[in-house]
Amino acid sequence: MFAARQQFNYQGSAGAAWGNNMYFPATAGQFVSKAGTTNLVTWKATTGYTIEYWGYWTAFGATINGGPGNQDGASTNYWSFGPITNGMLEFYYWGSGQQYFNTANSAVSLNTWTNIAAVFTTTGTTATASLYVNGVRQQIQWNKTGTFADTKSVTNGVVSVGTVFGMGRYGTGFVTGYINNLRVSNINRYSGASYTLASGPFTSDSNTQLLIVPTDAAGTTISYQAAPGNGTMTNASNLVTVTTTRANHT
């Protein structure tokens, strides 16, 4: 049974979230998607790019994350953002093969609400990445090798590969847990060593490309309050639910 529509109840700091959540049970076939446009999938956009959301993971998936991004759940030609085995935070993309920006292990913990953000600043054909956990910039590598640094830059890699924005799985790697309040922006919203987490739910402005605040689910559709207006996402096999569980950091 799906939870009824509910107002968000913000708890105000790292380790907390607000309102309804999408629950991913790590079931084969789970996938939520939105047929979109290139403004959702082009992370090397000339104006910059930010993807940010709250997650509560009860287990970590495989070596490629199934988090939100330009993906169809199976194809190699896509990008996605989320934690993987051992709590490493990863921005995966397809360039000349599988490529990554990644933190060290244990950047993300299980069983606690965590805010994560991937921020890109683009100059010409060069995209410079920063990854944040609870507002703190993490030291990152490129392709899980070499030295760690505050930022990493690339000039190769795919720009966009389709028009589907999805989340929930990659092959046999699944999201296991809850995702809450997801925002995609066409600017680099954060810079420097840290930033103050929002004191309430994310809001929409002129730079917001997508803002997903789930409200309810029925059949194979998940409804959300979002930018640029209320909308729906396709819920493959009706496997992902909208729930108030852990809405108040419980």
C-alpha positions in Angstrom: 0.0 0.0 0.0 1.4 3.4 -0.9 1.6 6.3 1.5 -0.8 9.1 1.1 0.3 12.6 0.1 2.0 14.3 3.0 3.7 17.7 3.7 7.4 17.6 4.2 8.7 17.8 7.8 12.3 19.0 7.6 14.7 18.0 10.4 17.3 20.7 9.7 20.8 19.1 9.5 22.9 16.3 8.1 21.6 13.0 9.3 18.0 14.0 8.6 15.5 14.4 5.8 12.0 15.4 5.2 8.7 14.0 3.9 7.9 11.3 1.5 10.7 9.0 0.1 11.1 6.7 -2.8 11.9 3.3 -1.4 14.1 1.0 -3.5 13.9 -2.7 -2.3 16.8 -4.0 -4.4 14.5 -6.2 -6.4 15.4 -7.3 -9.9 13.9 -4.9 -12.4 13.4 -1.9 -10.1 13.8 1.3 -12.1 12.2 4.7 -12.0 12.6 6.9 -15.1 11.6 10.1 -16.7 11.7 10.6 -20.4 13.5 14.0 -20.5 15.5 16.3 -22.7 19.2 16.9 -22.9 19.0 19.5 -20.1 18.7 16.6 -17.7 21.5 14.5 -19.0 24.3 16.8 -20.3 26.5 17.0 -17.2 29.2 18.7 -19.3 26.9 21.6 -20.0 28.6 24.9 -20.8 27.0 26.6 -17.8 28.0 23.9 -15.3 25.9 21.2 -13.6 24.9 20.1 -10.1 23.0 16.9 -9.1 22.2 16.6 -5.4 19.9 14.5 -3.3 19.4 12.9 0.1 19.8 9.2 0.5 19.4 6.6 3.2 21.1 3.4 2.2 20.5 0.1 4.0 23.1 -1.7 1.8 25.5 -0.7 -0.9 25.3 -2.1 -4.4 27.9 -3.4 -6.8 31.0 -1.7 -8.3 28.9 0.6 -10.5 26.2 2.6 -8.8 22.5 2.6 -9.9 21.9 6.1 -8.6 20.2 8.9 -10.4 21.5 9.9 -13.8 21.2 9.5 -17.6 20.7 5.7 -17.6 18.3 3.0 -18.6 19.3 0.5 -16.0 21.4 -1.7 -18.3 23.3 0.2 -21.0 26.9 1.1 -20.7 26.4 4.5 -22.4 25.3 6.6 -19.5 26.3 8.4 -16.3 25.0 8.0 -12.7 25.8 9.2 -9.2 25.7 7.4 -5.9 27.6 5.2 -3.4 28.9 1.7 -4.2 30.6 -1.1 -2.3 32.4 0.0 0.9 30.7 3.4 0.9 32.8 4.9 -1.9 30.9 7.8 -3.6 31.1 7.6 -7.4 30.2 9.6 -10.4 30.3 7.0 -13.2 30.2 7.9 -16.9 31.0 6.3 -20.2 33.9 7.8 -22.1 36.5 5.6 -23.6 35.1 2.8 -21.6 33.9 2.9 -18.0 35.3 6.0 -16.2 34.8 7.5 -12.7 35.2 10.3 -10.3 35.4 8.7 -6.9 36.1 9.2 -3.2 37.9 6.9 -0.9 36.0 4.1 0.8 33.6 5.0 3.7 32.7 8.4 2.4 29.0 7.4 2.8 27.6 5.5 5.7 24.8 3.0 5.9 21.6 3.6 7.8 21.7 7.4 8.1 20.4 10.2 6.0 23.2 11.6 3.9 23.2 14.6 1.5 25.4 14.1 -1.6 26.2 16.5 -4.5 28.2 16.3 -7.7 29.2 19.7 -9.0 30.8 20.4 -12.4 32.4 23.6 -13.6 32.9 23.6 -17.4 35.4 25.6 -19.4 35.4 24.9 -23.1 35.6 21.1 -23.4 37.1 20.7 -19.9 34.8 19.6 -17.0 36.1 20.0 -13.4 34.3 17.8 -10.8 33.8 18.2 -7.1 32.0 15.6 -4.9 30.4 16.7 -1.6 29.0 14.6 1.3 26.9 16.5 3.8 28.2 19.8 2.5 31.9 18.8 2.8 34.1 18.5 -0.3 35.7 15.1 -0.6 39.1 14.2 -1.9 38.6 12.4 -5.2 40.4 10.3 -7.8 39.8 9.8 -11.4 39.2 6.1 -12.5 39.9 4.8 -9.0 43.6 5.2 -9.3 46.3 7.8 -8.7 46.5 10.7 -6.2 43.5 12.2 -4.4 42.7 15.9 -4.8 39.9 18.4 -4.1 38.9 18.4 -7.8 39.6 16.4 -11.0 39.2 17.6 -14.6 38.6 15.7 -17.8 38.4 16.8 -21.4 37.1 13.5 -22.8 34.1 11.4 -22.0 30.5 11.4 -23.3 28.4 14.6 -23.1 25.0 13.0 -23.3 23.7 9.7 -24.5 20.0 9.9 -24.5 16.9 11.5 -23.1 16.1 9.2 -20.1 16.8 10.3 -16.6 16.5 7.3 -14.3 17.5 5.6 -11.1 17.3 2.3 -9.2 19.7 -0.1 -10.8 22.6 -0.8 -13.1 22.6 -4.4 -14.4 22.8 -6.4 -11.2 23.8 -3.4 -9.0 20.8 -1.9 -7.2 20.0 1.1 -5.0 18.9 -0.3 -1.7 17.2 2.2 0.6 15.5 5.6 0.2 16.0 8.6 -2.0 14.5 12.0 -1.1 14.4 15.5 -2.6 16.5 15.3 -5.8 17.5 18.4 -7.7 19.3 18.8 -11.1 20.6 22.3 -11.9 22.4 23.8 -14.9 24.9 25.7 -12.8 27.6 24.8 -10.3 25.7 25.6 -7.1 28.6 25.0 -4.7 32.3 25.6 -4.5 35.1 25.6 -2.0 35.8 23.2 0.9 32.3 23.3 2.3 28.8 24.8 2.1 25.9 25.1 4.5 23.2 22.5 3.9 19.8 23.9 3.0 17.6 24.7 6.0 14.5 23.3 4.3 13.5 21.3 1.2 15.2 22.2 -2.1 13.4 24.9 -4.0 13.1 25.6 -7.7 14.7 28.6 -9.4 15.6 29.6 -12.9 18.6 27.2 -12.9 16.6 24.2 -11.8 16.2 21.6 -14.5 14.4 18.9 -12.4 13.2 18.8 -8.8 11.7 15.5 -7.6 9.7 15.6 -4.4 7.7 12.3 -4.5 4.0 12.6 -3.4 2.4 9.2 -4.2 2.4 6.2 -6.4 -0.2 4.3 -8.3 0.3 1.4 -10.7 3.4 2.0 -12.7 3.5 5.8 -12.1 5.1 7.8 -9.4 3.9 11.4 -9.0 6.0 14.2 -7.8 5.9 17.9 -7.0 8.8 19.3 -8.9 10.3 21.8 -11.3 9.2 22.9 -13.8 5.8 21.7 -12.4 4.1 18.6 -11.0 4.9 15.5 -13.0 5.2 11.8 -13.2 7.9 9.1 -13.6 7.6 5.6 -14.9 7.9 3.0 -12.2 9.0 -0.3 -13.9 7.0 -3.3 -12.7 5.6 -1.2 -9.9 8.5 -2.1 -7.6 9.5 1.3 -6.1 7.1 2.7 -3.5 6.5 6.1 -2.1 6.5 6.0 1.7 6.7 8.1 4.8 9.0 5.5 6.4 12.1 7.3 7.8 10.5 10.6 6.8 11.3 12.0 10.3 14.7 10.3 10.5 13.4 7.2 12.2 
